[in-house]
Amino acid sequence: MAACVACKQPLVLELEPDEDEDIEMGGGSSSGKAPATVETVPDDVQLSCGCHFHWDCLLEAYQITQCPNCGKDLATTSSNGTQQLLCNLHNEGGFQENLDILPLLGEETYLKAYPEERKCRAFLEFCREGDVKAVIGLLQDDEEEDEEDEDDMQEGEQLGRKIGPDELLRYQDPIGDMQSGLHAAVQAGSREVAWLLLLLASDLDLLQFPPEVFQEAEALGIMRGITEGKTDIRSLRDADGKSAEDLAKDIGGVWVGWPGTGRLSI
């Protein structure tokens, strides 16, 4: 079996044992029973040059479009004229042949340079999934982290840049067509997240909101703060110059009746 050229270890990933299973099996106890068996799944990225890497090892060593091991240029041109980097990927999800991983590598390279934006991208993903509680949890976590940073900061000590709740709400993805959370929610048809974002990051007249929105917001412990001087999320436009309302017009469906009301555009 081939090994990772970076770490020389087998091309598998060990899964963390389930704690409940470990307890049932007697792991860590004096019962004499064996702990849960460590499970493994494939973790093999085979580049077109023939070199094999673990996914994380490739990310650590990634050098634009050259193989970090043999130095071969791996870039090819797709049928539509864009650059691509093809590989055979075998992981927990199965085997994928001739998969273009250049977008993923580009994203990871960007996040290495700007690690604080991982939370921003998680925020956008929660907006796409329509997970209101996760969106709120992320915003509340940011507030708690800001307070902890102020408490822990020593004289002369500089912490990495923190993205606060206001900036998180208005974040636009620089490697994802400059979409905001409102764009992501509209594209995914998530009206509940859209109402939440409008409540927290817009100047939309509160009379426009259904009573149910306020009831749920109160139950989740959130409230609109001061919006004066802050960017209204409805004014944000993606890389194509489209507002969230423009997307809603294109999509239709759950957004029928929203365009023209001021809910998604100012």
N, C-alpha and C positions, 0 to 999 in steps of 0.2 A: 504493500500500500504506500502511495506517495506521501511525503511529509511536507509540511509548510517550509518553504525555503528560507523564511525569516527566523522562525523559532525552532525549527527542526523537530517539532512535535507532530503526532498524528493529526490528520485533518478531521477532527471531531471536536464537538463542544460538549462539555459536561453540564448537565442540567442540575440545578439545585434540588435536592430531595425535598419532597413535601413534608412539612413539619408534622402534620397529623399522621401521615403514613409512617414517619420515623418513630413517633410515639407508639403507634400500634404495633410496630415491629420490635419495640423494646430498645430503640436507639438511645444511648446516653443514660440508661437505667441499669439497675443491678439484676435485671430479670434473666440475663444471660442470652437474650435473643439478639440476633444480628441486626445491625442498623439497616435502613432501607438501602437497596442496591443503587449505586450511582448510575444514572442513565446517560447515554450519549446520543447525539444527533450529528449528522454530517455537517461539516463547516469547511467547504472546499471551493475556492475561487480559482479556476484554471484559466489563466490568461492565454491569449492567442500565441504567445511565444513558447508555451508549454510549462511555464512556471506555475506552481501551486502556492496559494496563500490561504491562511485563515482570513476571514473578512476583517477583523480588527487589526491583524498584522499588516494587511494591505493598506488600511487607512493610516496606520502609523508611518508607513514607509512611502506612501503615495507621492509620486513626482510627476505632476502634470499628466502627460500621456506616455511616459516611458516606464518600462518595467523596472521596479526598484532593484531587482536582482540581476538581470542580464543586460539592462540598458536599452533593450530593443524598443523602437517607437511602435506603439500599439494602435495608434489612431488610424481609423479608416473613414471613408466618406459614405454616408448613407445614400439611398436612392433619391432623397429630396435635397441632397447637397450639404447636409449638416455633418459635423464631425461626430464620430461615435467611437466607443471603446467596447468591443465585444468580448465576452467571456462565457465559459460554461460554469454555471453556478449550481452547486449541490448543497442544499441546506435542509433545515427541518421541513420546509414547504415542498420539497421534492427536487427534481432536476430540471434546470432550464438551460437550453442550449442557445448560443449566440445572443445572449442578453446584453443590452447596452447599459453599462453601469456608469457611463461618464456623468450623467446628471447627478447620480447619488454621490459619486466621488467629489464632484464640484460642490455639492451642498455640504458635505462633511468638511471639505477644505475651508469653506467659508465659515462654518461654525467653529472650527479650530481657531480661526483668527478672531471671531466674535462669539465666544462661548455664551455670553449673556443673552444672545438671541435664541438659544435653544428653547427657553421658556416662551418667547414670543411665538415661535413656530408651533409649539405645543398648544398655545392659546388659539391660533388659527385652526389647528386640527380639531380642537374641541368645538369651535364654531361650526366647522363643516359637519361634525357628527351630531350637532344639535344637543350637546351635553351641557345644559344650563348649569347644573350643580358643579361640574368640573370647571367651567369658565369662572364661576364665582369663587370657587376654591382657590384657583390660580391667582385671582385678583386679591383675595384676602391673604394668601401666602406672601404676596409681594409686600403688602402693608406690614405684616409681621416681620419680614426680613429687614425692611427698612428700619424698624424700631430696634431690632437686635443689632444691626450694623452701627447705629448711633451709640448704643450702649457699650459695644465692644471696642469701638475705635479708640486707639491710644494716640497720644500726641506724636505727630510725625508719621503715623502709619497711614498708608493710602490703600483703600480697598478698591477692587475692580468696579467698573461702572455698573450701577444698578439701574434697571429699568422699572420705574414705578408704575402703579396702576393706571394713571392717566396716559402715560406713554404706551403702555401695553394695549390699552383700549384703542389707541389710534395708530398702532403699528401697521406699517405697510411692508410686505415681504419683498426685499430687494432681489431675491432670486426666484420669486414666484409671481411675476407679472405685476408686482406692486399692489397686490390685493390687500385690502383691510379685512378685519374681522366681519364687517358688515357685508362686504363683497362675498366672503366665504359663506356666510349664513344664507345670503340670497341665492348663491349658486347651488347650495345644497337643499334649498327649499325649507330651511329651518326658521319658521316664523317666530317661534318662542325665543330663540337666541337673538333674532333681529329686534324684537321688542325690548329685550334686555339691554342690548347695545344702545338702542335709541334712548332708553331711559337714563343710562349712565353717561353717555358721551355725545348727546345732541341737545339742541335747544328746542326740540319739537314741543309744541304746546301740549301740556299735560292733559288737556281736554281731549286730545287725539287718542289717548291710551284707553283701552278697555278696562273696566274695573278689575277684571281677573288678573291683569298684569300687576296692578298695585297690590292685590291680595297675595300673589305669589312672591312678589318682591319683599313684602313685609314679612312673610313667613321665612324667607331666606336671609333676612337681616340686611337688606341692601336699600340704599336710598340715593337719589340724585343729589350730587354735591353741587358746589359752585361751578358753573360752566362759563362764566364771563371770562373772556380772554383766552379761552381754550378752543382749539380747532373742533368744529362741529363735524362729527364722523360722516355726516351725509355729504359733506363737501369733498371728501377724498375721492380721487380718481385713480384707476389702475393704469398700467403701462399703455393701454390702448385709448386712454382718455375717457374711459367709461365710469360713470358713477354707479352706485348700487342700484339706483332707479333704472339706469340704462340696461343693466343686466336683467332686472325684473321684467322690463318690457320684452326683452328677447326670450325669456324663459316662460312667462305666463304662468299657467297653472295656479299654484297657491297665491301668486302675486297679483292675480286679476283684481282690479279695484284699488290697488296701492298706488300705481303711478299717477301723478297729478295731484296727489293729496298733500305732498310735502313730507310724507313719512320717510322717503328714501332719498330725497334730493332737495337742495335749497337753491 
